[in-house]
Each structure stands twice: as C-alpha cells, then as structure tokens.
C-alpha cells in the first residue's frame, strides 16, 4: 500500500469469521494448542468454540488500521458484530448503507469519537438450530429449537458456567422476546 501511495487512504479490517476452534487438543492444551478461546491476560476460558453460539463461538479478534485516522494501539470494548462492517465502510466512503440491515457504523469508535457511537439494543444469531440473543452483558442461548433456554450474565460469568434461567425468569423472558421482534 505504501508503494502504491494509498496507505494513508486505505482502511484495513482484519477479523475472524467466528469463534476459535480447539485445534490439537491434548492433556497439556485442553482448549487446543492455540488456546483461541482463552483470554491470555486473565486466563478466563470462553465456553464453546467455532460453530456454537456460546461466547467461544462468537468472540473474535477485530483489528482496524487507517494511518492518520485510527490512533495506533487504541482499544475499544464496543460490542459489535459482522453486520457492522457494511455501514462502517459506507460511512467511511460517503456512501449510504441500505436501510434494511441490522448493522451500525462503528466509524465513530474507530476514530476515537466514542461519545458519538451508536449502540446495538441487542444482537441476535441463528446457526444450525442454535439461537442466541445478547443485550448488554446478558446472553440467552438455545442449542436446538426444542431445548430449554439458558441465560448467562457475562459481566460476572464470562465462561457461561452458571445458567441463570431459573433464577432470572424476567430477564430471560425479555431476552426471548427479542427473538420474536
């Protein structure tokens, strides 16, 4: 890009397509040799892996580079997902994103204008019979259409080890209601 003279005018995104897989599991590496679903700073392990809708199946790295626009080394905790890419590119290029999509532009976050960043009311996924809904730190998950819903508070349980569905039926009902919006 530097050789072509377009480095400072090019926004680059790098991301995974969904959560990490536990490749090459062993006694020494129970989550795989790469430990893609383990936070290297805290040691917290995220439940699930690629192909599931637990945190380990959805959490991915997302990097962006745009010299002169994005501050090097900046980090954001903004909760976004893949449908945000199209509106972000549209806004960055002065185009208009289609009105009937779920994504929101994350350009304000990339440019360090966090106060201007819109937030998702909730995020929704379906894959292979699974359904998951996330609002804030709450995640509701159903592993198949006939299965019972599970509920987790990721703020206190990022490993999704304590199903709160029975203890928080009001929160679960609100999450499930989002599946029918």
C-alpha positions as CSV (number, residue, x, y, z in Angstrom):
1,X,0.0,0.0,0.0
2,X,2.9,2.3,0.7
3,X,4.5,1.5,-2.6
4,X,1.2,2.4,-4.4
5,X,0.9,5.6,-2.4
6,X,-2.5,4.6,-1.0
7,X,-1.5,3.6,2.6
8,X,-3.0,6.7,4.3
9,X,-6.1,6.5,2.2
10,X,-6.9,2.8,2.9
11,X,-8.9,1.4,5.8
12,X,-8.0,-2.2,6.6
13,X,-10.1,-4.6,8.7
14,X,-8.9,-7.9,10.0
15,X,-11.2,-10.3,11.8
16,X,-12.1,-13.9,12.3
17,X,-15.3,-15.3,10.9
18,X,-16.5,-16.7,14.2
19,X,-15.0,-18.1,17.4
20,X,-11.8,-20.1,17.6
21,X,-11.7,-23.9,17.2
22,X,-10.0,-26.1,19.8
23,X,-7.4,-27.4,17.3
24,X,-5.0,-30.1,18.5
25,X,-6.4,-30.7,22.0
26,X,-4.3,-32.6,24.4
27,X,-3.8,-33.0,28.2
28,X,-1.4,-30.1,28.1
29,X,-3.6,-28.0,25.9
30,X,-7.3,-28.9,26.7
31,X,-8.6,-25.9,24.7
32,X,-6.2,-26.6,21.8
33,X,-2.6,-25.7,21.1
34,X,-3.6,-22.1,20.2
35,X,-5.9,-21.6,23.2
36,X,-8.1,-19.3,21.0
37,X,-10.9,-19.3,23.5
38,X,-8.8,-18.4,26.5
39,X,-8.1,-14.8,27.5
40,X,-4.3,-14.6,27.6
41,X,-4.4,-11.8,30.2
42,X,-6.9,-13.2,32.6
43,X,-6.9,-17.0,31.9
44,X,-10.7,-16.9,31.5
45,X,-11.9,-19.6,29.1
46,X,-14.9,-18.9,26.9
47,X,-17.4,-21.7,26.6
48,X,-17.9,-23.3,23.2
49,X,-16.0,-23.0,20.0
50,X,-16.4,-22.4,16.3
51,X,-19.9,-23.4,15.2
52,X,-21.6,-22.8,18.6
53,X,-23.3,-19.7,19.8
54,X,-21.7,-19.6,23.2
55,X,-19.2,-16.8,23.8
56,X,-16.4,-19.0,22.5
57,X,-18.2,-19.5,19.2
58,X,-18.8,-15.8,18.7
59,X,-15.9,-13.8,20.2
60,X,-13.4,-12.9,17.6
61,X,-10.4,-10.5,17.2
62,X,-11.2,-7.4,15.2
63,X,-8.4,-5.1,14.1
64,X,-8.6,-2.0,12.0
65,X,-5.8,0.2,10.6
66,X,-6.1,3.5,8.9
67,X,-3.0,5.7,9.2
68,X,-3.7,9.2,10.3
69,X,-7.3,8.3,11.2
70,X,-7.2,5.5,13.8
71,X,-4.9,6.0,16.7
72,X,-2.3,3.3,16.8
73,X,-2.7,0.9,19.8
74,X,-6.2,2.1,20.6
75,X,-8.5,-0.4,22.1
76,X,-12.3,-0.4,22.3
77,X,-14.8,-2.5,24.3
78,X,-17.6,-1.6,21.8
79,X,-19.9,-4.6,21.3
80,X,-20.3,-5.1,17.6
81,X,-20.6,-7.9,15.0
82,X,-20.0,-8.6,11.4
83,X,-23.1,-6.8,10.0
84,X,-21.5,-3.6,11.3
85,X,-18.8,-3.7,8.6
86,X,-21.0,-2.6,5.6
87,X,-22.4,0.5,7.4
88,X,-18.9,1.4,8.6
89,X,-17.4,1.2,5.1
90,X,-20.4,3.1,3.7
91,X,-19.9,5.9,6.2
92,X,-16.1,6.0,5.7
93,X,-16.6,6.3,1.9
94,X,-19.5,8.8,2.0
95,X,-22.0,6.2,0.7
96,X,-25.3,5.3,2.2
97,X,-25.8,1.8,3.7
98,X,-29.1,0.0,3.0
99,X,-31.8,0.9,5.5
100,X,-33.0,-2.7,6.0
101,X,-29.9,-4.1,7.6
102,X,-29.1,-4.7,11.3
103,X,-25.6,-3.3,11.3
104,X,-24.5,0.1,12.6
105,X,-21.4,2.0,11.6
106,X,-18.6,1.7,14.1
107,X,-16.6,4.6,12.4
108,X,-17.0,6.8,15.5
109,X,-15.3,4.2,17.6
110,X,-12.5,3.7,15.1
111,X,-11.9,7.4,15.0
112,X,-11.9,7.7,18.8
113,X,-15.3,9.6,18.9
114,X,-16.8,7.2,21.4
115,X,-19.5,9.7,22.6
116,X,-20.9,9.7,19.1
117,X,-21.0,5.9,18.8
118,X,-24.5,4.3,18.5
119,X,-25.0,1.1,20.4
120,X,-26.9,-2.0,19.5
121,X,-30.1,-2.6,21.5
122,X,-29.4,-6.3,21.2
123,X,-27.6,-8.8,18.9
124,X,-29.2,-11.9,17.5
125,X,-27.7,-15.0,15.9
126,X,-29.0,-18.3,14.4
127,X,-26.9,-21.2,13.1
128,X,-27.5,-24.9,12.8
129,X,-30.6,-24.8,15.0
130,X,-29.0,-22.7,17.7
131,X,-30.3,-19.3,18.7
132,X,-28.6,-16.7,20.8
133,X,-29.5,-13.2,21.9
134,X,-27.3,-10.7,23.7
135,X,-28.3,-7.5,25.3
136,X,-25.6,-5.7,27.3
137,X,-24.0,-8.4,29.4
138,X,-26.9,-10.8,29.2
139,X,-26.8,-13.7,26.8
140,X,-29.7,-16.1,26.2
141,X,-28.8,-19.3,24.3
142,X,-30.8,-22.2,23.0
143,X,-28.9,-25.1,21.5
144,X,-31.8,-26.5,19.4
145,X,-35.4,-25.5,18.8
146,X,-36.8,-27.9,21.4
147,X,-34.1,-27.2,24.1
148,X,-34.6,-25.1,27.1
149,X,-33.2,-21.5,27.0
150,X,-30.1,-20.8,29.0
151,X,-29.2,-17.4,30.5
152,X,-25.8,-16.0,31.4
153,X,-24.6,-12.7,32.8
154,X,-21.2,-12.3,31.0
155,X,-20.2,-9.4,33.4
156,X,-19.8,-11.9,36.2
157,X,-19.6,-15.2,34.3
158,X,-17.7,-14.8,31.0
159,X,-17.2,-18.6,30.9
160,X,-21.0,-19.1,30.9
161,X,-20.8,-21.7,33.6
162,X,-23.8,-20.6,35.7
163,X,-27.2,-20.9,33.9
164,X,-29.4,-18.2,35.5
165,X,-32.6,-19.1,33.5
166,X,-34.5,-20.4,36.6
167,X,-33.2,-17.6,38.9
168,X,-33.9,-14.7,36.5
169,X,-37.1,-15.6,34.6
170,X,-37.9,-11.9,34.0
171,X,-34.5,-11.3,32.3
172,X,-34.9,-14.5,30.3
173,X,-38.4,-13.5,29.1
174,X,-37.1,-10.2,27.9
175,X,-34.3,-11.8,26.0
176,X,-36.5,-14.5,24.4
177,X,-39.0,-11.7,23.4
178,X,-36.2,-10.2,21.3
179,X,-36.1,-13.5,19.2
180,X,-39.6,-12.6,18.0
181,X,-39.0,-9.0,17.2
